[in-house]
């Protein structure tokens, strides 16, 4: 199995799915996927901060950029890493305070994943 396939498989196992953009990038330029290895080693793994906290931080960042597709991916990541409804709602507070209503609006579809 090519290294980029292994990397995507490993990332998919950690977050519970493989983002479609990574599959597309792999098809266009397999070496590009190796740049996401940093994500795999740093963001998707426990370190000084647990992966769940990093996923919630990532959710806040992509919401601030108003990337709706990104918020869905990061919400899945947070949930798959054990984020609770309460933790997600506190993250929504931070998003609203730091980035306002447009950033919360970008989370519309992502919030549908919370039960």
Secondary structure, 3 states (H helix, E strand, C coil): CCHHHHHHHHHHHHHCCCCHHHHHHHHHCHHHHHHHHHHHHHHCCCCCCCHHHHHHHHHHHHHHCCCHHHHHHHHHHHHHCCCCHHHHHHHHHHHHHHHCHHHHHCCHHHHCCCC
